[in-house]
Amino acid sequence: MTPEQTFGQLLGLGKSGRVVEARLEPETSAFVLKVEATVELWPEESARAGTTVVCHDPVEPMQWRHLNPFNKEGVIVCTLQQGRGRDDSKVYRLTPPWEGRSKHFT
């Protein structure tokens, strides 16, 4: 199992997302995980929402401060998608599985 696969499993991404990069930034001593959505995202989100959800628009890349892996600052970087329900056309930002009660912290 690669480090990217391991971190994807630890973050609870399931089939809807994957870690595409895991790197240590030497200047800041930050451990950075870059996450991207997969084609499984919309079927999973539709099942969770109970209605057909389609991609509306991605937002700018966001960062979350995460736990300190290996005593380094942990940062997750992801371009979240916005979903739109076909039934009601309501647009909303998808919530990643690692996001806690405080936005941008896990």
MIBASE-71930 format. One line per field, with one value per atom (N, C-alpha, C, O): residue number from 1; residue in one letter; atom name; x, y negated, z negated. Coordinates in Angstrom, 3 decimals, always signed. Layout:
// residues N
resi: [NUM, ...] $
resn: [A, ...] $
name: [CA, ...] $
x: [X, ...] $
y: [Y, ...] $
z: [Z, ...] $
***
This chain:
// residues 106
resi: [1, 1, 1, 1, 2, 2, 2, 2, 3, 3, 3, 3, 4, 4, 4, 4, 5, 5, 5, 5, 6, 6, 6, 6, 7, 7, 7, 7, 8, 8, 8, 8, 9, 9, 9, 9, 10, 10, 10, 10, 11, 11, 11, 11, 12, 12, 12, 12, 13, 13, 13, 13, 14, 14, 14, 14, 15, 15, 15, 15, 16, 16, 16, 16, 17, 17, 17, 17, 18, 18, 18, 18, 19, 19, 19, 19, 20, 20, 20, 20, 21, 21, 21, 21, 22, 22, 22, 22, 23, 23, 23, 23, 24, 24, 24, 24, 25, 25, 25, 25, 26, 26, 26, 26, 27, 27, 27, 27, 28, 28, 28, 28, 29, 29, 29, 29, 30, 30, 30, 30, 31, 31, 31, 31, 32, 32, 32, 32, 33, 33, 33, 33, 34, 34, 34, 34, 35, 35, 35, 35, 36, 36, 36, 36, 37, 37, 37, 37, 38, 38, 38, 38, 39, 39, 39, 39, 40, 40, 40, 40, 41, 41, 41, 41, 42, 42, 42, 42, 43, 43, 43, 43, 44, 44, 44, 44, 45, 45, 45, 45, 46, 46, 46, 46, 47, 47, 47, 47, 48, 48, 48, 48, 49, 49, 49, 49, 50, 50, 50, 50, 51, 51, 51, 51, 52, 52, 52, 52, 53, 53, 53, 53, 54, 54, 54, 54, 55, 55, 55, 55, 56, 56, 56, 56, 57, 57, 57, 57, 58, 58, 58, 58, 59, 59, 59, 59, 60, 60, 60, 60, 61, 61, 61, 61, 62, 62, 62, 62, 63, 63, 63, 63, 64, 64, 64, 64, 65, 65, 65, 65, 66, 66, 66, 66, 67, 67, 67, 67, 68, 68, 68, 68, 69, 69, 69, 69, 70, 70, 70, 70, 71, 71, 71, 71, 72, 72, 72, 72, 73, 73, 73, 73, 74, 74, 74, 74, 75, 75, 75, 75, 76, 76, 76, 76, 77, 77, 77, 77, 78, 78, 78, 78, 79, 79, 79, 79, 80, 80, 80, 80, 81, 81, 81, 81, 82, 82, 82, 82, 83, 83, 83, 83, 84, 84, 84, 84, 85, 85, 85, 85, 86, 86, 86, 86, 87, 87, 87, 87, 88, 88, 88, 88, 89, 89, 89, 89, 90, 90, 90, 90, 91, 91, 91, 91, 92, 92, 92, 92, 93, 93, 93, 93, 94, 94, 94, 94, 95, 95, 95, 95, 96, 96, 96, 96, 97, 97, 97, 97, 98, 98, 98, 98, 99, 99, 99, 99, 100, 100, 100, 100, 101, 101, 101, 101, 102, 102, 102, 102, 103, 103, 103, 103, 104, 104, 104, 104, 105, 105, 105, 105, 106, 106, 106, 106] $
resn: [M, M, M, M, T, T, T, T, P, P, P, P, E, E, E, E, Q, Q, Q, Q, T, T, T, T, F, F, F, F, G, G, G, G, Q, Q, Q, Q, L, L, L, L, L, L, L, L, G, G, G, G, L, L, L, L, G, G, G, G, K, K, K, K, S, S, S, S, G, G, G, G, R, R, R, R, V, V, V, V, V, V, V, V, E, E, E, E, A, A, A, A, R, R, R, R, L, L, L, L, E, E, E, E, P, P, P, P, E, E, E, E, T, T, T, T, S, S, S, S, A, A, A, A, F, F, F, F, V, V, V, V, L, L, L, L, K, K, K, K, V, V, V, V, E, E, E, E, A, A, A, A, T, T, T, T, V, V, V, V, E, E, E, E, L, L, L, L, W, W, W, W, P, P, P, P, E, E, E, E, E, E, E, E, S, S, S, S, A, A, A, A, R, R, R, R, A, A, A, A, G, G, G, G, T, T, T, T, T, T, T, T, V, V, V, V, V, V, V, V, C, C, C, C, H, H, H, H, D, D, D, D, P, P, P, P, V, V, V, V, E, E, E, E, P, P, P, P, M, M, M, M, Q, Q, Q, Q, W, W, W, W, R, R, R, R, H, H, H, H, L, L, L, L, N, N, N, N, P, P, P, P, F, F, F, F, N, N, N, N, K, K, K, K, E, E, E, E, G, G, G, G, V, V, V, V, I, I, I, I, V, V, V, V, C, C, C, C, T, T, T, T, L, L, L, L, Q, Q, Q, Q, Q, Q, Q, Q, G, G, G, G, R, R, R, R, G, G, G, G, R, R, R, R, D, D, D, D, D, D, D, D, S, S, S, S, K, K, K, K, V, V, V, V, Y, Y, Y, Y, R, R, R, R, L, L, L, L, T, T, T, T, P, P, P, P, P, P, P, P, W, W, W, W, E, E, E, E, G, G, G, G, R, R, R, R, S, S, S, S, K, K, K, K, H, H, H, H, F, F, F, F, T, T, T, T] $
name: [N, CA, C, O, N, CA, C, O, N, CA, C, O, N, CA, C, O, N, CA, C, O, N, CA, C, O, N, CA, C, O, N, CA, C, O, N, CA, C, O, N, CA, C, O, N, CA, C, O, N, CA, C, O, N, CA, C, O, N, CA, C, O, N, CA, C, O, N, CA, C, O, N, CA, C, O, N, CA, C, O, N, CA, C, O, N, CA, C, O, N, CA, C, O, N, CA, C, O, N, CA, C, O, N, CA, C, O, N, CA, C, O, N, CA, C, O, N, CA, C, O, N, CA, C, O, N, CA, C, O, N, CA, C, O, N, CA, C, O, N, CA, C, O, N, CA, C, O, N, CA, C, O, N, CA, C, O, N, CA, C, O, N, CA, C, O, N, CA, C, O, N, CA, C, O, N, CA, C, O, N, CA, C, O, N, CA, C, O, N, CA, C, O, N, CA, C, O, N, CA, C, O, N, CA, C, O, N, CA, C, O, N, CA, C, O, N, CA, C, O, N, CA, C, O, N, CA, C, O, N, CA, C, O, N, CA, C, O, N, CA, C, O, N, CA, C, O, N, CA, C, O, N, CA, C, O, N, CA, C, O, N, CA, C, O, N, CA, C, O, N, CA, C, O, N, CA, C, O, N, CA, C, O, N, CA, C, O, N, CA, C, O, N, CA, C, O, N, CA, C, O, N, CA, C, O, N, CA, C, O, N, CA, C, O, N, CA, C, O, N, CA, C, O, N, CA, C, O, N, CA, C, O, N, CA, C, O, N, CA, C, O, N, CA, C, O, N, CA, C, O, N, CA, C, O, N, CA, C, O, N, CA, C, O, N, CA, C, O, N, CA, C, O, N, CA, C, O, N, CA, C, O, N, CA, C, O, N, CA, C, O, N, CA, C, O, N, CA, C, O, N, CA, C, O, N, CA, C, O, N, CA, C, O, N, CA, C, O, N, CA, C, O, N, CA, C, O, N, CA, C, O, N, CA, C, O, N, CA, C, O, N, CA, C, O, N, CA, C, O, N, CA, C, O, N, CA, C, O, N, CA, C, O, N, CA, C, O, N, CA, C, O, N, CA, C, O] $
x: [+0.856, +0.000, +0.903, +1.849, +0.606, +1.398, +1.014, -0.047, +1.868, +1.489, +0.177, -0.631, -0.036, -1.256, -2.482, -3.497, -2.405, -3.515, -3.765, -4.912, -2.687, -2.815, -3.505, -4.434, -3.068, -3.693, -5.133, -5.980, -5.427, -6.805, -7.708, -8.843, -7.196, -7.968, -8.135, -9.219, -7.074, -7.155, -8.106, -8.745, -8.203, -9.107, -10.553, -11.452, -10.790, -12.148, -12.703, -13.899, -11.858, -12.305, -13.208, -14.026, -13.078, -13.867, -13.493, -12.342, -14.474, -14.222, -14.428, -14.119, -14.951, -15.295, -14.125, -14.241, -13.011, -11.846, -10.571, -10.588, -9.464, -8.177, -7.100, -7.186, -6.095, -4.936, -4.008, -3.543, -3.738, -2.901, -1.458, -0.562, -1.242, +0.117, +0.251, -0.621, +1.345, +1.705, +3.167, +4.055, +3.401, +4.781, +5.103, +4.213, +6.373, +6.862, +7.461, +8.360, +6.964, +7.504, +8.691, +8.490, +9.918, +11.089, +11.178, +11.680, +10.692, +10.801, +9.928, +10.326, +8.748, +7.796, +7.641, +6.950, +8.278, +8.118, +6.658, +6.233, +5.893, +4.485, +4.339, +4.974, +3.503, +3.177, +1.883, +0.840, +1.940, +0.819, +0.221, +0.934, -1.101, -1.841, -2.755, -3.570, -2.624, -3.481, -4.527, -4.196, -5.817, -6.937, -7.737, -7.975, -8.150, -8.999, -10.200, -10.149, -11.284, -12.493, -12.296, -11.479, -13.053, -13.047, -14.427, -15.325, -14.588, -15.863, -16.953, -18.136, -16.582, -17.546, -18.213, -19.161, -17.733, -18.242, -19.743, -20.475, -20.204, -21.606, -22.582, -23.635, -22.304, -23.201, -23.283, -24.364, -22.153, -22.162, -22.934, -23.703, -22.728, -23.432, -24.928, -25.743, -25.294, -26.711, -27.367, -28.495, -26.664, -27.206, -27.359, -28.350, -26.376, -26.434, -27.573, -28.279, -27.752, -28.762, -30.175, -31.159, -30.276, -31.586, -32.204, -33.396, -31.410, -31.860, -30.655, -29.515, -30.891, -29.784, -29.074, -29.699, -27.756, -26.938, -25.905, -25.274, -25.733, -24.750, -23.755, -23.997, -22.645, -21.621, -22.135, -22.604, -22.042, -22.425, -21.188, -21.113, -20.231, -19.034, -18.028, -18.410, -16.742, -15.758, -15.435, -15.566, -15.019, -14.597, -13.076, -12.418, -12.531, -11.077, -10.491, -11.179, -9.238, -8.635, -8.697, -8.452, -9.028, -9.131, -8.102, -7.619, -7.771, -6.827, -7.443, -8.174, -7.134, -7.545, -6.304, -5.423, -6.248, -5.175, -5.568, -6.658, -4.695, -5.006, -4.077, -3.234, -4.249, -3.398, -1.926, -1.606, -1.054, +0.377, +0.954, +1.352, +1.000, +1.617, +3.132, +3.744, +3.713, +5.172, +5.731, +6.839, +4.965, +5.357, +5.605, +6.425, +4.913, +4.959, +3.552, +2.565, +3.464, +2.149, +1.481, +2.104, +0.223, -0.505, -1.464, -2.195, -1.465, -2.342, -2.964, -2.272, -4.280, -4.990, -5.410, -6.011, -5.094, -5.456, -6.419, -6.133, -7.562, -8.563, -9.405, -9.753, -9.726, -10.686, -12.029, -12.307, -12.857, -14.166, -15.115, -14.992, -16.043, -17.057, -18.306, -18.552, -19.067, -20.401, -21.387, -21.263, -22.363, -23.374, -24.674, -24.949, -25.458, -26.777, -27.756, -27.562, -28.807, -29.837, -30.666, -31.043, -30.953, -31.754, -33.203, -33.885, -33.675, -35.080, -35.363, -36.335, -34.493, -34.772, -33.769, -33.929, -32.752, -31.702, -30.956, -30.289, -31.061, -30.340, -28.842, -28.438, -28.028, -26.576, -25.948, -26.301, -25.025, -24.349, -22.936, -22.629, -22.085, -20.708, -20.682, -21.240, -20.040, -19.918, -19.025, -18.056, -19.345, -18.564, -17.608, -18.049, -16.315, -15.369, -15.445, -15.844, -15.069, -15.191, -14.275, -14.524, -13.237, -12.308, -12.683, -12.103, -13.628, -13.958, -14.713, -15.734, -14.210, -14.845, -15.884, -16.396, -16.195, -17.205, -16.741, -17.550, -15.443, -14.885, -14.392, -13.590, -14.861, -14.437, -12.933, -12.368, -12.302, -10.872, -10.001, -8.778, -10.612, -9.873, -10.496, -11.682, -9.713, -10.264, -10.217, -10.634] $
y: [+1.179, +0.000, -1.243, -1.329, -2.189, -3.417, -4.364, -4.201, -5.352, -6.346, -7.062, -7.338, -7.361, -8.030, -7.173, -7.689, -5.877, -4.975, -4.866, -4.831, -4.812, -4.719, -5.947, -5.818, -7.143, -8.368, -8.502, -9.009, -8.061, -8.077, -7.223, -7.599, -6.069, -5.190, -5.823, -5.760, -6.430, -7.062, -8.260, -8.531, -8.974, -10.125, -9.711, -10.551, -8.444, -7.969, -8.404, -8.673, -8.480, -8.974, -7.992, -8.403, -6.731, -5.746, -5.782, -6.035, -5.529, -5.527, -6.892, -7.078, -7.864, -9.159, -10.134, -11.183, -9.812, -10.691, -9.892, -8.727, -10.529, -9.851, -10.878, -12.025, -10.459, -11.302, -11.130, -10.024, -12.219, -12.148, -12.552, -12.309, -13.175, -13.599, -13.674, -14.201, -13.146, -13.262, -13.689, -12.951, -14.905, -15.417, -16.200, -16.697, -16.293, -17.098, -18.372, -18.318, -19.520, -20.818, -21.134, -21.436, -21.073, -21.264, -22.665, -22.814, -23.689, -25.058, -25.271, -25.967, -24.674, -24.893, -23.677, -23.742, -22.574, -21.303, -20.874, -20.257, -21.200, -20.816, -19.565, -19.431, -18.662, -17.457, -17.755, -17.967, -17.773, -18.202, -17.003, -16.220, -16.873, -15.853, -16.547, -17.390, -16.198, -16.771, -15.727, -14.602, -16.125, -15.211, -15.658, -16.850, -14.692, -14.965, -14.039, -12.939, -14.497, -13.677, -12.652, -12.846, -11.555, -10.538, -10.515, -11.255, -9.680, -9.571, -8.988, -9.102, -8.376, -7.783, -8.825, -8.503, -10.068, -11.094, -11.320, -11.326, -11.504, -11.880, -10.749, -11.017, -9.509, -8.428, -8.295, -8.058, -8.445, -8.368, -9.535, -9.347, -10.742, -11.918, -11.816, -12.216, -11.290, -11.111, -10.129, -10.347, -9.049, -8.064, -8.677, -8.425, -9.485, -10.119, -11.135, -11.215, -11.916, -12.976, -12.440, -13.121, -11.242, -10.691, -11.242, -11.058, -11.909, -12.460, -12.542, -12.468, -12.692, -12.803, -14.133, -15.193, -14.070, -15.265, -15.280, -14.263, -16.441, -16.595, -17.684, -18.475, -17.709, -18.730, -20.086, -20.236, -21.061, -22.420, -23.205, -23.735, -23.276, -24.064, -23.783, -23.729, -23.601, -23.463, -24.830, -25.858, -24.830, -26.073, -26.134, -25.177, -27.238, -27.381, -26.359, -25.943, -25.952, -25.005, -25.546, -26.726, -24.653, -25.008, -24.207, -23.173, -24.699, -24.003, -23.782, -24.628, -22.628, -22.301, -21.966, -21.240, -22.492, -22.145, -20.818, -20.688, -19.842, -18.501, -18.125, -18.916, -16.923, -16.430, -16.494, -16.667, -16.357, -16.424, -15.029, -14.339, -14.613, -13.310, -13.423, -14.343, -12.511, -12.458, -13.756, -14.167, -14.398, -15.664, -16.783, -17.668, -16.752, -17.821, -18.398, -17.698, -19.661, -20.262, -19.535, -19.322, -19.155, -18.464, -19.408, -20.153, -19.382, -20.241, -19.381, -18.639, -19.499, -18.831, -19.907, -20.911, -19.699, -20.635, -19.916, -18.813, -20.550, -19.917, -20.982, -22.000, -20.741, -21.567, -20.877, -19.891, -21.401, -20.779, -21.090, -22.105, -20.204, -20.386, -21.010, -20.883, -21.665, -22.106, -21.210, -20.976, -20.712, -19.852, -20.611, -21.610, -20.122, -20.702, -19.554, -18.660, -19.593, -18.570, -18.776, -19.905, -17.714, -17.834, -18.162, -18.804, -17.715, -17.938, -19.381, -19.978, -19.941, -21.287, -22.342, -23.517, -21.955, -22.854, -23.581, -24.585, -23.091, -23.677, -23.400, -22.266, -24.448, -24.331, -24.349, -25.185, -23.440, -23.385, -22.852, -22.146, -23.199, -22.718, -21.366, -21.202, -20.407, -19.100, -19.193, -19.952, -18.437, -18.419, -17.241, -16.101, -17.486, -16.376, -15.558, -16.086, -14.279, -13.426, -13.835, -13.452, -14.594, -14.974, -16.284, -16.617, -17.028, -18.333, -18.171, -17.486, -18.798, -18.721, -19.791, -20.346, -20.083, -21.101, -22.495, -23.342, -22.736, -24.043, -23.950, -23.076, -24.834, -24.812, -25.034, -25.833, -24.335, -24.405, -23.812, -23.945, -23.153, -22.369, -20.988, -20.831, -19.993, -18.637, -18.173, -17.054] $
z: [+0.000, +0.000, +0.000, -0.783, +0.872, +0.965, -0.178, -0.781, -0.483, -1.501, -1.147, -2.034, +0.130, +0.554, +0.267, -0.201, +0.538, +0.262, -1.240, -1.685, -2.012, -3.466, -4.029, -4.826, -3.628, -4.125, -3.639, -4.375, -2.425, -1.938, -2.807, -3.102, -3.216, -4.093, -5.473, -6.052, -6.005, -7.315, -7.327, -8.343, -6.210, -6.116, -5.861, -5.923, -5.578, -5.332, -3.998, -3.888, -2.976, -1.673, -0.945, -0.123, -1.223, -0.487, +0.982, +1.337, +1.830, +3.271, +3.904, +5.082, +3.134, +3.714, +3.785, +4.418, +3.155, +3.193, +3.060, +2.662, +3.398, +3.247, +2.963, +3.400, +2.232, +1.974, +3.170, +3.445, +3.880, +5.078, +4.787, +5.595, +3.623, +3.284, +1.768, +1.077, +1.272, -0.140, -0.171, +0.256, -0.691, -0.641, -1.914, -2.605, -2.194, -3.309, -2.738, -1.898, -3.193, -2.777, -3.687, -4.863, -3.175, -4.037, -4.661, -5.775, -3.945, -4.460, -5.697, -6.631, -5.696, -6.791, -7.697, -8.714, -7.335, -8.047, -8.118, -9.095, -7.083, -7.019, -6.168, -5.122, -6.625, -5.891, -5.130, -5.748, -3.795, -2.958, -2.233, -1.606, -2.330, -1.608, -0.602, -0.978, +0.664, +1.699, +2.069, +2.442, +1.959, +2.177, +3.396, +3.591, +4.213, +5.375, +5.366, +4.818, +5.981, +6.116, +7.222, +8.123, +7.146, +8.190, +8.857, +8.455, +9.856, +10.560, +9.661, +9.981, +8.560, +7.632, +6.736, +6.019, +6.766, +5.865, +6.026, +5.037, +7.248, +7.459, +7.176, +6.598, +7.542, +7.117, +5.591, +5.052, +4.892, +3.424, +2.812, +1.869, +3.349, +2.816, +3.104, +2.273, +4.261, +4.589, +3.626, +3.186, +3.300, +2.358, +0.970, +0.284, +0.552, -0.766, -0.833, -1.839, +0.245, +0.264, +0.533, +0.246, +1.075, +1.381, +2.649, +2.894, +3.449, +4.722, +5.654, +5.196, +6.936, +7.883, +7.690, +7.728, +7.483, +7.310, +8.422, +8.709, +9.047, +10.119, +9.734, +8.822, +10.439, +10.192, +10.650, +11.778, +9.770, +10.134, +10.536, +11.644, +9.641, +9.900, +8.789, +7.620, +9.130, +8.072, +7.470, +8.134, +6.226, +5.583, +5.607, +6.013, +5.180, +5.122, +4.140, +3.208, +4.335, +3.387, +1.957, +1.706, +1.038, -0.368, -1.154, -0.693, -2.353, -3.219, -4.585, -5.100, -5.166, -6.526, -7.330, -6.869, -8.509, -9.445, -10.064, -10.620, -9.972, -10.446, -11.599, -12.022, -12.086, -13.165, -12.769, -11.593, -13.722, -13.459, -13.202, -14.141, -11.928, -11.666, -11.802, -11.260, -12.509, -12.666, -13.251, -12.906, -14.135, -14.772, -13.769, -14.016, -12.661, -11.648, -11.519, -11.747, -11.158, -10.925, -9.763, -8.723, -9.933, -8.883, -8.179, -8.831, -6.855, -6.052, -4.951, -4.255, -4.813, -3.722, -2.729, -3.113, -1.455, -0.394, +0.552, +1.018, +0.830, +1.678, +2.374, +1.775, +3.632, +4.355, +4.217, +4.900, +3.331, +3.102, +4.246, +4.932, +4.424, +5.449, +4.838, +3.639, +5.649, +5.253, +5.977, +7.179, +5.241, +5.827, +6.042, +5.376, +6.976, +7.230, +7.385, +8.208, +6.585, +6.690, +7.943, +8.256, +8.655, +9.887, +9.579, +10.377, +8.407, +8.061, +7.676, +8.136, +6.817, +6.293, +6.748, +6.420, +7.487, +7.988, +6.869, +7.123, +5.648, +4.520, +4.692, +4.946, +4.550, +4.686, +3.299, +2.467, +3.049, +1.755, +1.921, +2.882, +0.971, +0.971, +0.283, -0.802, +0.910, +0.291, -0.941, -0.954, -1.955, -3.190, -3.138, -2.990, -3.257, -3.219, -4.507, -5.546, -4.457, -5.638, -6.792, -7.935, -6.521, -7.586, -8.271, -9.305, -7.728, -8.294, -9.606, -9.664, -10.647, -11.956, -12.138, -11.166, -13.376, -13.681, -13.302, -12.924, -13.403, -13.021, -11.588, -11.260, -10.744, -9.343, -9.253, -10.000, -8.351, -8.064, -9.164, -9.117, -10.163, -11.152, -11.193, -10.901, -11.550, -11.636, -13.066, -13.366] $
***
